[in-house]
Amino acid sequence: MKTEPKGKYFLSSSSKDKVRPFCYNVSMTRTRLAVMSDLHIDLNHFETYEIDTLIKCLKDQKVTHLHIAGDISNHYFIDTKPFLHKLSKEVKVTSNLGNHDMLDLEDDLIDNLDFQVIDLGSMTLLAFHGWYDYSYSGEKLDKILKRKKQLWFDRRLKRLGNDPEICHNGLKRLDDILNDLDTSKLIVAMHFVPHNRFTMTHERFKPFNAFLGSEQFHKIFVKHSVKDVVFGHAHRSYGTVTIDGVTYHSRPLGYRREWDLTIDFVSNHPELNPTGTWNLSKRYNLVKKRPEFLDYEKKELANEFLSSMTLFDL
């Protein structure tokens, strides 16, 4: 999906933790959960170095369980499953789907992979996909549908039912499941955006808010006193934000052009950006093949991964 730059360029304060990942101390035992999202390993060209660096980061942080909250790749069977299998040799791995992960999947498999209740020992992880109902947009329905058909990635998916219906069904299922869980000992991981605080603000990207999520998720979390929710999808890092007693954690990795290391490198080398463009694709294309950038990228990759993790000590 196309996105605006990470939060620090459009919000009043920087929101992505540099170098050190966020760590929420639930209790001090042996289990350490890391939650990440939006790795896009195919579009980001994850090869041996990237995967080995990620594994080393997890080991250095003493992570025992990695959960990936959607958008691992565009090809679930070709790219995602082998990637998860390789990671699983080093750490326990679970995941839920994002919209990109659904490209090769039929609706029944998407449903079967949804709403996982995962035992973490002292805590429980509820992982589900989520969806959107256009409620973050003030545009008329025909305009939203036209934009989706022309520009949005999800036009390629094989979902059954329309988007509001899919979202409504997921909301009902979430409400039912939370009725049966002890939410005082619960962490939630989802892909889509659960509150309008996290929608896009730049005029160019505002029209795409229709496809980000629904605030009805937040209302259900408040109803059931859910304390911690990790999400991604919008490729903007908001860090940790508490709303109505729900603490949201958002640190998606996103595309290489959006990475802090890319933005920082171009900003620190203005001679490589003579027009001063802030278009992230153009900025990345200016440097992506330069040896000095490739060296810098390797040096900073671990920090990029670390700042895209939310850690829970359980």
MODA-V744428 format. One record per pair of residues at least 12 apart in sequence whose ideal C-beta (glycine too) atoms are under 6 Angstrom apart, sorted by the first residue. I is the first residue (numbers start at 1). J is the second residue. D is the distance in whole Angstrom. If there is no record, write none. Layout:
I;J;D + I;J;D
//
This chain:
1;153;6 + 3;235;4 + 4;200;6 + 4;202;4 + 4;205;5 + 5;280;6 + 6;236;6 + 6;237;5 + 6;258;6 + 7;236;5 + 7;237;5 + 7;238;5 + 10;201;6 + 10;202;6 + 15;237;5 + 15;238;5 + 15;239;4 + 16;237;4 + 16;307;6 + 17;307;5 + 18;307;6 + 19;303;5 + 21;306;5 + 21;309;4 + 21;311;5 + 22;240;6 + 22;310;5 + 23;311;4 + 24;312;5 + 25;313;5 + 26;312;6 + 26;314;5 + 27;122;6 + 29;314;6 + 31;64;5 + 31;120;6 + 31;121;5 + 31;314;4 + 32;62;5 + 32;63;5 + 32;64;5 + 32;313;6 + 33;65;5 + 33;312;4 + 34;63;4 + 34;66;5 + 34;309;5 + 34;311;5 + 35;67;5 + 35;69;6 + 35;189;5 + 35;230;4 + 35;310;5 + 36;68;5 + 36;308;6 + 36;309;6 + 37;69;4 + 37;70;6 + 37;232;3 + 37;252;5 + 38;71;4 + 38;232;5 + 38;252;4 + 38;253;5 + 38;254;5 + 39;72;5 + 39;253;5 + 40;71;6 + 41;73;5 + 41;83;6 + 42;73;4 + 42;74;6 + 42;79;5 + 44;256;5 + 53;301;5 + 53;302;6 + 54;305;5 + 55;90;5 + 57;302;5 + 57;305;5 + 57;306;6 + 58;91;5 + 63;91;6 + 65;92;4 + 66;91;5 + 66;93;5 + 67;94;5 + 67;189;5 + 68;95;4 + 69;96;6 + 69;189;4 + 69;191;6 + 69;230;6 + 69;232;5 + 70;96;6 + 70;97;6 + 70;98;3 + 70;191;3 + 71;98;3 + 71;100;5 + 72;101;6 + 74;100;5 + 74;103;5 + 75;104;6 + 76;101;6 + 76;104;5 + 76;105;6 + 94;118;6 + 96;127;4 + 96;128;6 + 96;129;5 + 97;113;6 + 97;129;5 + 98;191;4 + 99;154;5 + 102;157;5 + 107;159;6 + 107;160;5 + 114;128;5 + 114;129;5 + 115;128;5 + 115;177;6 + 120;314;5 + 121;314;6 + 122;314;5 + 123;185;5 + 123;187;6 + 123;314;5 + 124;185;6 + 124;186;5 + 125;187;5 + 126;188;5 + 127;189;5 + 128;190;5 + 129;191;6 + 130;190;4 + 130;191;5 + 130;192;3 + 131;166;5 + 131;167;4 + 131;170;5 + 132;163;6 + 132;167;6 + 132;211;5 + 132;212;6 + 132;213;5 + 132;214;6 + 133;164;4 + 133;167;4 + 133;214;5 + 134;210;5 + 135;214;5 + 136;196;6 + 136;199;5 + 136;209;4 + 136;212;5 + 137;209;5 + 137;210;4 + 144;210;5 + 152;211;6 + 167;214;5 + 171;216;5 + 174;220;6 + 175;220;5 + 178;224;4 + 183;224;5 + 183;225;5 + 183;226;5 + 187;228;5 + 188;226;6 + 188;229;4 + 189;230;5 + 190;231;5 + 191;232;6 + 191;233;5 + 192;213;4 + 192;233;5 + 193;212;4 + 193;213;4 + 193;233;6 + 193;234;6 + 194;213;6 + 194;217;4 + 194;218;5 + 194;231;6 + 195;215;6 + 195;218;4 + 195;243;6 + 196;215;5 + 198;238;6 + 199;212;6 + 212;234;6 + 221;246;5 + 222;244;5 + 226;246;6 + 228;247;5 + 229;248;5 + 230;249;4 + 230;310;5 + 231;250;6 + 232;252;4 + 235;252;5 + 235;254;4 + 235;258;6 + 237;251;5 + 238;250;4 + 249;310;4 + 251;308;5 + 251;310;6 + 253;308;4 + 257;280;4 + 257;281;5 + 257;284;4 + 258;280;6 + 259;304;5 + 261;300;4 + 261;304;5 + 262;284;6 + 265;293;6 + 265;296;5 + 266;283;5 + 266;287;6 + 272;286;6 + 272;287;6 + 273;286;6
//
